[in-house]
Amino acid sequence: MGRRAKRVVAGVMVAVVATTLAVIVSDSDDRASGIVVPLPDSTDPVPPVTATEIAATELTVVAPSVAAPPETYKQPVRSTPQPPASKPSPTNSPPPQPSTGQGPVAARFDPSASYRIVNHVNSLVLDSGGPVHPGTAMKLWEPGSPSTNLQFQLIETGDGHYRLVNRTNGLTVDGRGATTAGSWVGQRWWDGSSALQWIPVEVGNGLFTLTNRATGFLLDGAGRGTQMGAQAKQWPPTGSQNQLWRIVRV
């Protein structure tokens, strides 16, 4: 066999082998997925790729992740210590005194009202005697009389003191500044004198004492058996019931 004949035989064998391989591959792929994958012809040229096609291709560029810078160390702030609060300076107030008990409390009266001043022992009523002259002695009279001679206004002058103003003549009951026990009680015009001021103090059971502001003497009813028209007296405090009075609103 010549050299040319050998080349022809070799080419036929190559073609047969290639066809057989294609059939085997196609048969196995059909069983797997039903898709025939033809073998590329080794003689097919690879299509060239132009620069325009490369430029038209969209490329996604993923930027590399940048690590966050480390946190800057902050110097801790130290609080400035505050000086301790100053202690309050002690006061020089006097120490509390022990309670000795509350004494009688001065009464309050309506200055526009009229009152009768009735002695607790003899039930006689303080009486001005009517439209008399200033300096006339105060009397004691029977309680049944409706006369305004036996009625008084109690008008406060301050600090619990009152002036006793007669409804008939407008004169004020006067202690006269007397310092002798048993002195009589008078009446005169109001001039602000302490001798014309009295403090009514309730001692219980609706009873009062009437103390003169100038002398500290108490209005006194002169005791049991005193007759109507007798003079009203004043004595230092003795605790006697002669010095107790009921102040009755009319």
C-alpha angles and dihedrals in degrees: 000000000000127000093258092052091052091054091052093050091048091051092051091051092050091051092050093049092049092050092049092052091049091053093049094049092045092050094050093047092049090056091048104043110344092248122125113215109197117212113245117252107248087215094059110107119236108248111245120243115225127215090243091060091048091051091048092055111101111231121197111214114199111207114224114255113256116218116235113254114257115267113264111246111244120212108236114247113236115215115232109244113243120227114252116268112267116248115245112258111252117252123231095229113150118255116263115272121226115259114254094192130266118282127213115308122229112251126237122228137188106252092207094054129085123236137190117218107216125187114235096218105043100016091229118147128230108255132192094201093236129269095001132153121268111270095040115138120253115243139203119239140181115282098232096072115107092200120133086228085083096047128090140182115227106213117182117233098184139284091045094301122131139192116224108220119191115232095219105047104012092234121141125235107256130205088195091216089275117169098182116099111245095026116153123252120238139187135230144150118301113259102157094262117152088230087069094053128088134182116219109207121188112226098179141283091053092298126132141191119218112212123190112235096217101048107016089233119141127232106254131200094208094238139267117332094034111148126231111269094032117138120262111243138204128218139173113266108286102158090246119148087230085079095056121098140180115224105208124189113228 
